[in-house]
Structure formats: C-alpha cells, structure tokens
C-alpha cells in the first residue's frame, strides 16, 4: 500500500485478494479505503471501498469492453455492499494509459485518456485528489448521519435507522432503492420505514402520491409521514447536477 497526505486518512492499496462481502470472487487491482479498517490477516471488505481501480499491462485494453466490464463489476460490488452509496469513482490504467471513471445509477462515464509517463504530474494530482476528496465527493451519503448509530433528521425529528436495510438493489443502472427500518430515538419500536431512491424526473414523486392517498383516506398502503429531495452541500442531489 502507499500512503498519501489526506484530509481523511486513507490508504491506496494494491492487493491480489478476494474482498469480503463479494457476490463473486472478484479481486480488485487497486482501491482506496479509509485507514484502520482492515480486517484480520490484512483483509478488506467491499463495504469500505471508496475508489476502485483496474490495471492492465496492455495499453490496447484501454476503453475495451472487457476492461469496462471488470471495473463495472467492482462498482456493482460497492453499490451492493454500500446500499446508500450515491456514486463510485474509479480509474483504469492500461500500460501507461490512464482514464478516470464515475459510476452512478445511470451508468458509467469517463474522462479523456492520458499517458502517465508523459504527464507524471497529472497522475500524481489524480491519485492525491482521490485521497483528498470529501465524503460527498466520494459519493458517500452524507444525508445519513452517524454518531455510533445511523440516523436522519426529518421535520426536526431524529429518526434512527437500522444498520442493515430491509431491501436494497445491487444493480448499477436502477433507482438504487434502499429501505431501512426507522424509529424515534426516544421510542422502542421500529415504527417507520425510510426509503431512499433515485426517482425519474418524468414521473410523479412517490411521496406526493402517498401523501395524496393519506389525505383521501386510502387504506392498505404505506402511511405517508414525510418526503423530500435530498440536498448535498446545499445542492440538489440529482444525476444531472452531479454530471
């Protein structure tokens, strides 16, 4: 592993090991994780991966379907083990050709390629940049807060979330739905379900429909309590804004 000066104390690690929590036996070439989160025997878990990287010896493999599918497999593992992850940054290095990638719930997009031998300072800026990223820039969900337990604040109420969701989606291109049981901190039972999802901007919002159903006394469906669009660092968290 190689350590960089960071604002978040992270390690860039190269390991030829299967990471724990994987659907398949995938071995990440290079990945960024927070420091002090390795498991016994130097193992790592997909739930701690921040940035994914794939290394190929052959420069002709840059931009190939095989290389992209391998990187996409890693992104899928990250989304699957981190249900509230907003997006996943990554990169490929084929020979000396580097390309940067981001996977969100609409799919991947990439930067232009560049040669790390011809532009070594650019390579250093990129790797250091990954290590200096904030949680929001890395695609972590900062709307969910943590103080030992996971919780959100809605309408001035603090709703504690169960650590593991009831249901979530592992696919990359999807609504990224994740549902957690929730409860008021001062109460004992799990009386709420908190749902996170990327809705279509061409359809009515589910929260608006549930609110209307509640107002009209419709029985047999989830009772609406509150809904809102998430903002990250003061900006609407939409795919179009991120891109």
C-alpha positions as CSV (number, residue, x, y, z in Angstrom):
1,X,0.0,0.0,0.0
2,X,1.0,3.6,-0.5
3,X,0.1,6.4,1.9
4,X,-0.7,10.0,0.8
5,X,-1.2,13.2,2.7
6,X,-5.0,13.3,3.1
7,X,-7.9,15.1,4.8
8,X,-9.5,11.8,5.6
9,X,-6.6,9.5,6.5
10,X,-6.9,6.9,3.7
11,X,-4.7,4.2,2.1
12,X,-4.4,3.4,-1.6
13,X,-3.9,-0.3,-1.6
14,X,-3.0,-2.9,-4.2
15,X,-3.9,-6.4,-3.3
16,X,-4.4,-9.7,-5.1
17,X,-7.0,-10.9,-2.6
18,X,-10.8,-11.6,-2.8
19,X,-12.5,-8.9,-0.8
20,X,-15.0,-10.0,1.8
21,X,-18.7,-9.4,1.2
22,X,-18.5,-10.1,-2.5
23,X,-21.2,-11.7,-4.7
24,X,-18.4,-13.3,-6.8
25,X,-14.7,-14.0,-6.3
26,X,-13.5,-10.6,-7.6
27,X,-10.0,-9.3,-6.9
28,X,-9.6,-5.5,-7.1
29,X,-6.2,-4.4,-8.5
30,X,-6.1,-1.0,-6.7
31,X,-8.5,0.6,-4.3
32,X,-8.8,3.4,-1.8
33,X,-10.2,2.7,1.7
34,X,-10.2,4.6,4.9
35,X,-7.3,3.9,7.2
36,X,-7.6,1.5,10.1
37,X,-10.5,-0.5,8.6
38,X,-8.6,-3.7,7.5
39,X,-9.8,-6.9,8.9
40,X,-7.7,-9.6,10.5
41,X,-4.9,-11.1,8.2
42,X,-4.9,-7.8,6.2
43,X,-8.2,-8.5,4.6
44,X,-10.5,-5.8,3.2
45,X,-14.3,-5.6,2.8
46,X,-16.3,-4.1,-0.1
47,X,-18.2,-2.0,2.4
48,X,-15.1,0.1,3.0
49,X,-14.0,0.6,-0.6
50,X,-14.0,4.3,-1.7
51,X,-12.3,4.3,-5.1
52,X,-11.9,1.4,-7.5
53,X,-9.0,0.8,-9.9
54,X,-8.2,-1.7,-12.7
55,X,-4.6,-2.3,-14.0
56,X,-3.8,-3.9,-17.4
57,X,-0.4,-4.5,-18.9
58,X,-1.6,-3.9,-22.5
59,X,-2.3,-0.3,-23.5
60,X,-4.6,-1.6,-26.2
61,X,-7.1,-2.7,-23.5
62,X,-7.9,0.9,-22.6
63,X,-11.5,1.6,-23.5
64,X,-12.2,-2.1,-24.2
65,X,-15.5,-3.7,-23.3
66,X,-13.6,-6.3,-21.1
67,X,-11.8,-3.6,-19.1
68,X,-15.0,-1.6,-18.6
69,X,-17.0,-4.7,-17.6
70,X,-14.3,-5.6,-15.0
71,X,-14.5,-2.1,-13.5
72,X,-18.3,-2.2,-13.6
73,X,-18.2,-5.5,-11.7
74,X,-16.3,-3.7,-8.9
75,X,-18.7,-0.8,-8.9
76,X,-21.6,-3.3,-8.6
77,X,-20.0,-4.8,-5.6
78,X,-19.6,-1.4,-4.0
79,X,-23.2,-0.5,-4.6
80,X,-24.3,-3.9,-3.3
81,X,-22.4,-3.6,-0.1
82,X,-23.0,0.1,0.4
83,X,-26.7,0.5,-0.2
84,X,-26.8,4.2,0.4
85,X,-23.8,5.0,-1.9
86,X,-24.6,7.8,-4.3
87,X,-21.8,7.1,-6.9
88,X,-18.5,5.4,-7.2
89,X,-15.3,7.0,-8.6
90,X,-12.7,4.8,-10.2
91,X,-9.9,4.6,-12.8
92,X,-8.2,2.3,-15.3
93,X,-4.5,2.1,-16.1
94,X,-3.7,0.1,-19.3
95,X,0.0,0.1,-19.9
96,X,0.8,3.7,-19.3
97,X,-2.7,5.0,-20.4
98,X,-4.9,6.2,-17.6
99,X,-8.6,7.0,-17.8
100,X,-10.9,8.2,-14.9
101,X,-14.4,6.9,-14.4
102,X,-17.5,7.5,-12.3
103,X,-20.4,5.0,-11.9
104,X,-23.7,6.4,-10.9
105,X,-27.2,4.9,-11.1
106,X,-27.5,5.9,-14.7
107,X,-24.3,4.1,-15.7
108,X,-20.6,5.0,-16.2
109,X,-18.9,8.0,-17.8
110,X,-15.2,8.7,-18.3
111,X,-12.6,11.3,-18.8
112,X,-10.2,11.6,-21.7
113,X,-7.2,9.3,-21.6
114,X,-3.7,10.4,-20.8
115,X,-0.2,8.9,-20.6
116,X,1.1,8.7,-17.1
117,X,4.7,8.5,-18.3
118,X,4.3,11.7,-20.4
119,X,2.3,13.5,-17.7
120,X,3.6,12.2,-14.4
121,X,2.5,15.4,-12.5
122,X,-1.1,14.8,-13.8
123,X,-1.0,11.2,-12.5
124,X,0.2,12.4,-9.0
125,X,-2.6,15.1,-9.0
126,X,-5.2,12.5,-9.8
127,X,-4.1,10.0,-7.1
128,X,-3.6,12.7,-4.5
129,X,-7.0,14.2,-5.5
130,X,-8.7,10.9,-4.7
131,X,-7.1,10.8,-1.3
132,X,-8.2,14.4,-0.6
133,X,-11.8,14.0,-1.6
134,X,-14.5,14.7,1.0
135,X,-17.2,12.1,1.8
136,X,-19.6,13.9,-0.6
137,X,-17.1,14.0,-3.4
138,X,-16.5,10.3,-3.0
139,X,-20.2,9.6,-3.4
140,X,-21.0,8.7,0.2
141,X,-24.5,9.6,1.5
142,X,-23.9,12.5,3.9
143,X,-27.6,12.9,4.4
144,X,-27.4,9.8,6.6
145,X,-25.6,10.9,9.8
146,X,-23.6,8.8,12.2
147,X,-22.8,9.1,15.9
148,X,-22.3,5.5,16.5
149,X,-25.7,4.8,15.1
150,X,-27.2,5.8,11.7
151,X,-29.9,8.4,11.7
152,X,-31.6,11.1,9.6
153,X,-33.3,14.3,10.6
154,X,-36.7,14.9,9.0
155,X,-39.1,17.7,10.0
156,X,-37.0,18.3,13.0
157,X,-37.3,14.7,14.2
158,X,-34.3,12.4,14.6
159,X,-35.1,9.0,13.1
160,X,-32.7,6.2,13.9
161,X,-32.1,3.7,11.1
162,X,-31.4,0.0,11.5
163,X,-27.8,-0.7,10.4
164,X,-28.7,-3.1,7.6
165,X,-31.6,-2.2,5.2
166,X,-34.7,-4.3,4.8
167,X,-34.2,-4.3,1.0
168,X,-31.8,-2.8,-1.5
169,X,-30.7,-3.1,-5.1
170,X,-27.2,-4.3,-6.2
171,X,-27.5,-3.3,-9.9
172,X,-25.8,-0.2,-11.2
173,X,-28.4,1.2,-13.5
174,X,-31.6,1.3,-11.4
175,X,-33.3,3.5,-8.9
176,X,-30.9,2.4,-6.2
177,X,-33.7,1.8,-3.8
178,X,-32.8,1.1,-0.2
179,X,-35.3,0.7,2.6
180,X,-34.4,0.8,6.3
181,X,-36.5,0.3,9.4
182,X,-36.6,3.5,11.4
183,X,-37.6,4.7,14.9
184,X,-37.8,7.8,17.0
185,X,-34.8,7.8,19.3
186,X,-37.0,8.0,22.4
187,X,-39.2,5.1,21.4
188,X,-38.5,1.4,21.5
189,X,-40.2,0.0,18.4
190,X,-39.4,0.3,14.7
191,X,-42.5,2.2,13.7
192,X,-41.2,3.7,10.4
193,X,-39.7,2.6,7.1
194,X,-37.3,5.1,5.5
195,X,-36.8,4.7,1.7
196,X,-34.1,6.2,-0.4
197,X,-34.4,6.1,-4.2
198,X,-33.5,8.0,-7.3
199,X,-36.9,8.9,-8.9
200,X,-37.5,9.6,-12.5
201,X,-37.9,13.4,-13.2
202,X,-40.6,12.4,-15.8
203,X,-42.9,10.7,-13.2
204,X,-44.9,11.9,-10.2
205,X,-43.0,11.6,-7.0
206,X,-44.0,8.6,-4.9
207,X,-44.1,10.7,-1.8
208,X,-46.6,13.1,-3.4
209,X,-48.8,10.1,-4.3
210,X,-48.6,8.6,-0.8
211,X,-49.4,12.0,0.7
212,X,-52.5,12.3,-1.5
213,X,-53.6,8.8,-0.7
214,X,-53.3,9.6,3.0
215,X,-55.3,12.8,2.6
216,X,-58.1,10.8,0.8
217,X,-58.1,8.0,3.4
218,X,-56.9,5.2,1.1
219,X,-56.5,2.0,3.1
220,X,-54.0,-0.8,2.7
221,X,-50.9,1.2,1.6
222,X,-47.9,2.7,3.5
223,X,-49.0,5.7,5.5
224,X,-47.1,8.8,4.4
225,X,-45.2,10.8,7.1
226,X,-42.7,12.9,5.2
227,X,-40.7,13.1,2.0
228,X,-38.1,15.4,0.5
229,X,-35.5,15.7,-2.2
230,X,-32.0,15.2,-0.7
231,X,-29.5,18.1,-0.9
232,X,-25.8,17.5,-0.6
233,X,-23.7,20.5,0.4
234,X,-26.6,22.8,-0.4
235,X,-27.2,21.5,-3.9
236,X,-30.0,19.2,-5.2
237,X,-28.7,15.6,-5.4
238,X,-29.7,14.8,-9.0
239,X,-27.8,12.9,-11.7
240,X,-28.0,15.9,-14.0
241,X,-26.4,18.1,-11.3
242,X,-23.7,15.6,-10.5
243,X,-22.7,15.3,-14.1
